[in-house]
Amino acid sequence: MAIAETGSSKQAEVATEQTPLLQDQNGAGTATYGELTTQDHALTGDQDANRTAVEDSTADDTAPGTGIYATLSVLLVGVFISQTDQSLVIATYAKVASEFNDLSAGSWLISAYILAQCVAQPLYGKLSEIYGRKTCLQAAYVLFALGTLGSGLGRGIGEVIAARAIQGLGGAGMVSMVSIIITDIVPVHEVGTLRSYVNILQTTGRGCGGVIGGYLTETIGWRWAFLVQVPPTLLAILLVQWRLQLKPTNVSETHQTSWAKLKRVDFIGAFFLCLTVGSFCFVLDRAGTGELSLQSPIAIAFIVTGGVSLIAFIISGNYAVEPIFPLRLWTQRAVVTNYAIVALQTAMQISSVAAVPLVIQATHDLSTAQVGAALIPAFLGNTIGGLLAGYWVKRTRTHKPITIFGAAMGSFAMVLCITTWQGEGFFNFARSLVIFPGGFSVGVVSSSAFVALAAGVLPGEVAIAGSGMYMFFNIGAILGISLGSVVYQTTLASALPKALDGVAGKETIIRRALQDVSYVRQTDDGLRALLVPCFVAAFHNVNYMGLILSGLSVLSAILSPSSRLLVPKQSDDEQQEPLPRRQSVDTM
């Protein structure tokens, strides 16, 4: 690792992996791994022996103690709530929009949240450096609680959409801040393991949200689907205040006034960064829903706005004393390659998963519940992949091989879909397992890429770079949904007229097939035989696109820098010199 340079020249620090990634000028870091796993700073002989690290990459480490897991359990409450909300809204947004007689605006209940997340996520890293991790995490909870309350009490679709945006601002920090705090309190080789536990809660929350949301909407109304989230969010705020005890990440948290902290915030850079991300993501999101053509004046206006804002952000970043997102990060290989890996793999998986229900519903007579169950292998793969990556990094102290393997598994999943999902009646339980490797790949890279990022940047930049990575997860999701939708619909629009050439009522059939996925199952055998190959071809074209995205992800993983996460060996009778931190990072 390396030490962050300030305006004055500093003598190089030396530290073992037990040293927290972020420290202040007075040496007071966050609550460290050692501090949370021991009850007293004075070590007995047995405790000192437990601190002894081994140099062999396959040797066992001291496992995280109860203090670490107690801290993590508090943090996971918010993670579960935020992820449950995302799938909950997917299950209820049509009902919400229908009640306000504006079904066309229903997709904005999802888009407003995602766009707000993308805009806010890169800000949390730097703000947590200024105001502290705990303060920013609680601010995220408060924003989420206010947005949730507003969504449940909204008197019109516009109010609910605005409240969803506020929810997104809070949700952006509820997960990213947890990962940042994990890097503060455990050694870097343990980060992957603990983040895999976070990933399990995320996956579980997303899996439960749809069921909970659907049940509450059908029984007591959609408003309660939002309102029931407020009490557990308030509980999470209280738990964080009571149980989360972290030392300041830098001297400003305790020695600067509120005004002094406020003056450190790069408001100009934050504004242009938010405008840049928001403009481009808006175009991607709306183009994916088919509501906005890239040639339309509105799309062009947003693209131009985003481009001008990007230039302004770069200029302001060169003059800001403490830029909200330092430009030098974009010159570091660890940042660029790992951002690309997570965005591309997420886009690959989201595009495929979004197309699976469409092709199954169009070609098989299955209930909505059965179609939803078809996605379970992908969720299981995501969980297992995260756990495996965390275990690999902990045992081998390397991250690059498992990242390359994870990215390659995404390509393997796309090949399986192309070769096994063929013709009418292709789907069964055994063949549903072919989407397992896709979820597995995302689970692996989401864990290993974060470790690679934390190991590849300066200690003082881990929080900022980490929050940026979460932004790219969301950008990848938007990109995957948009590209997948365009490819799927374009293929159908081209294939259906050719397949139905000479069929009476051709235009009506095409229109109904594009509007209602269940229409294909309602047609006679002869017509269905013409329609089904078109939908299968559309799905396969999405897979081909995913294969390209995953291939680029593999290339990014190969080009990413490699580092070995070693801990120096020390014994009872001989203290070895600790490993010096790196004084530089790999640049492009």
Secondary structure, DSSP 8 states (H G I E B T S, - for coil): -B----SS-----B--TTS-S-B-TTS-BSS-HHHHH-S-SS--HHHHHHH----STTS------HHHHHHHHHHHHHHHHHHHHHHHHHHHHHHHHHHTT-GGGTTHHHHHHHHHHHHHHHHHHHHHHHH-HHHHHHHHHHHHHHHHHHHHH-SSHHHHHHHHHHHHHHHHHHHHHHHHHHHHHS-HHHHHHHHHHHHHHHHHHHHHHHHHHHHHHHHT-HHHHHHTTHHHHHHHHHHHHHH-----SSTHHHHS-HHHHHHHS-HHHHHHHHHHHHHHHHHHHHHHHTS--TTSHHHHHHHHHHHHHHHHHHHHHHH-SS-SS-GGGGGBHHHHHHHHHHHHHHHHHHHHHHHHHHHHHHHS---HHHHHHTTHHHHHHHHHHHHHHHHHHHHHS--HHHHHHHHHHHHHHHHHHHHHS-STT---HHHHGGGHHHHHHHHHHHHHHHHHHHHHS-GGGHHHHHHHHHHHHHHHHHHHHHHHHHHHHHHHHHHHHHHTTT-TTHHHHHHHHHH-TTHHHHS-HHHHHHHHHHHHHHHHHHHHHHHHHHHHHHHHHHHS-----------SS------B-BS---B-
